[in-house]
Amino acid sequence: MSDPTGRKAVAAVWRIDSARIIGALTRYTGDFALAEDLAQEALAEALVTWPREGVPNNPAGWLLTVGRRRAIDAFRRRSARDEKYAAMAHHLPEGGALTGADPGPAPDDVLWDPDQIDDDTLALMFTSCHPVLSREAGVALTLRVIGGLTSDEIARAFLVPTATVQARITRAKKTLGAAGVPFEVPPVAQRPARLAQVLSVVYLIFTEGSSASSGDEVIRFDLAGEAQRLARILSRLMPEEPEVHSLLALLELTAARFPARCGPDGETVLLEDQDRRRWDRSAIARGRAALAKAADAGRGYGYYGLQAAIAECHALASSVEETNWDRIVALYDGLGRLAPSPVVDLNRAVAVSMAQGPAAALPIVDALASAEAFKDSHQLPGVRGELLRRLGRLDEARTELEQAIRLCGNERERAVLTRKLAELSPSDHRG
């Protein structure tokens, strides 16, 4: 009889360990595209076997062993009994045929050395972000293989159609194969040029984890945690790069609020309603320390540094009212000059509404109405509805909130918007 917990276990292991599995298979096969295919084959085998026979003691090791055996089968089919085949076969357990039973963990000294795991994951990131790829293709590919995101999730992160993301991933894998891109962490001299794209990937993984774009969870702790882990690896590998420390600071300071962002039933708790005593003070301390390292470089804050400084303002405030909103507006001004985008402008408008009132913010939001980035997003009508509510323009606010509810893909966020809509009344007027 099939056990539904087996399928859940497959999904959980894949979320946590897919990057490590694909990285290890890439190291052993030397072929990135083949490694992902092998990992997917192992995943498919687990979906059949684990619900029927139970979850193995070492789930990730099981997937790796199956993937490596599939690799050997592929090389056999190609009649390629060369050094690669011999080296891989040497480390396999006795008996090459997969029967469906637990194949047992792969040798710890070969597959699960902690340093090698980190190196594999980092090499996989730099490979996915190779200069032969466009930024869009590289980021999409890395979100797929490092973050384990689906094409739909990546599409929402990029605000583009799913078909566009799928095409980017397919082209990226073909390009890497055609160019013969090596699987390696690049030499020190080549790292800065590729760092911006790697940081972007980590940031987008964390963004999807900290504010899930779909489903019934407010936070996807697996993705957010993976992004934090990768940021820490980068900070060790590139300690002289201030933006690496800035990104780590941003992630730590944002994650510090996680314990207070969900209510007892998993519902979203807005910033103004959060119990700040539940914020993770250790994470805040780590984030501030990382931001201080970035500031010590003496180059001024970059893209992630400015965002981390905004997060620090929230972390240091005892309440929404005590928050230094004027400083946050100034930081958003700097961010808008450094990296102009409609999303930055919308966030700046929220800060302006807190510093100067909703009347000052509404024209900023109205100017964004035609922005392509918000065409299918609930964010703009959600913010506009809140501003109109505070201005007492309740019929307009109701229209905007209804639009936000239609567009929102996350059940918990949709519940918050629905509650706001239900709470609208003729007497609800705050300036």
Secondary structure, 3 states (H helix, E strand, C coil): CCCHHHHHHHHHHHHHHHHHHHHHHHHHHCCHHHHHHHHHHHHHHHHHHHHHHCCCCCHHHHHHHHHHHHHHHHHHHCCCCCHHHHHHHHCCCCCCCCCCCCCCCCCHHHHCCHHHHHHHHHHHHHHHCCCCCCHHHHHHHHHHHCCCCCHHHHHHHHCCCHHHHHHHHHHHHHHHHHHCCCCCCCCHHHHHHHHHHHHHHHHHHHHHHHCCCCECCCCCHHHHHHHHHHHHHHHHHCCCCHHHHHHHHHHHHHHCCHHHHECCCCCECCHHHCCHHHCCHHHHHHHHHHHHHHHHCCCCCCHHHHHHHHHHHHHHCCCCCCCCHHHHHHHHHHHHHHCCCHHHHHHHHHHHHHHHCHHHHHHHHHCCCCCHHHCCCCHHHHHHHHHHHHCCCHHHHHHHHHHHHHHCCEHHHHHHHHHHHHHCCCCCCCC
